[in-house]
Amino acid sequence: MIPSTATAVAAQPEPTVAWWRLPIVWMVIGGPAAVVVAGFATLAIAIANPDPVIKPARAGSAAEVPAVQGRNHVATPEAARP
């Protein structure tokens, strides 16, 4: 009996490919690698351009005192409140 061409093709093993030649591998590695690079770039920008320290504003007149106290109360963390 002569084997058919479909059976002969199916019986041949597929050639093996090195893992670094598969595009899906680079998609899996590339995503986290891009995030790490972006994190270091963000760190470099943050170190090079720190935020300035702003002195707290004082109430200019007696009419502004309640507004300044309210603003300070809202800006104070819960742990620091009496």
Order of alpha helices (4+ residues) and beta strands (2+ residues): alpha-alpha-alpha
